[in-house]
Amino acid sequence: MAQVTIFTDGAARGNPNGPGGYGALLRYTDDSGKVFEREYSAGYAVTTNNRMELMAAIVALEKLRMPCKVTLYSDSKYLTDAYNEGWVFYWKDHGYRNKGGDPVKNVELWKRLVEQTDRHDVTFEWVKGHAGHTENERCDELATSAADGENLLLDDGGDLREEIPAPKTAAGTAQSAAGGADTADGGFWAANTGRINDALAGRASKEDLSVLLEELQAQIDREMELSEQLEELLYRE
């Protein structure tokens, strides 16, 4: 069985309702020692960070023409914990409902991903994002460039097997949502105050905590990036 290394990342502007994208890097070394690499990315007009993290892994695994032994590196604990903590196997056995009996978010994408992890022998490894990991940084570039691109696709909330161009009005709406995410009604923080309070009060499952943490980290990363841009403008000579 061929051994392949995959690196993935997802991004979303104005998460959870802004444009987003995914990036993946596949690396294979043949018996002679020759290294082959491929990169894949795409952007969506209105999506979420977690959906793009899943899509990066899905697309990368689907590009493999035969079953492979894969090590997949991601900075998304939403993705890696689902497998390493065994959540996805519980979901699959219980009609894609979590231990609280609630439907799993992004279920169609999880089902699509499970098709691939059933086909391949996949080991998931978590890496810290924005920490100088060369391949992770490259995937982040692919994902953010795709999110900022012009030829965005439509995320209809399904499994995204069909690549449907997003209406230009949807793309424009997404850009506006991303630009005003932090000003309209308190933006992300106001919209998620209840979830955060529930988590702090111990009323959230570990699965829900993982999802919330991913979203919080993505939002903080975006705010740090904005802060750096404003700082650069302030001190520009």
Buried (B, 14 or more C-beta within 10 A) or exposed (E): EBEBBBBBBBBBBBBBBBBBBBBBBBBBBEEEEEEEEEBBBBBBBBBBBBBBBBBBBBBBBBBBEEEBEBBBBBBBBBBBBBBBBEBBEBBBEEEBBBEEEEEBBBBBBBBBBBEBBEBBEBEBEBBEBEEEBEBBBBBBBBBBBBBBBEEBBBBEBEBBEEEEEBEEEBBEBBBEBBEEBBEEEEBBEEBBEEBEEBBEEEEBBEBBBBBBBBBBBBBEBBBEEEEEEEEEEEEEE
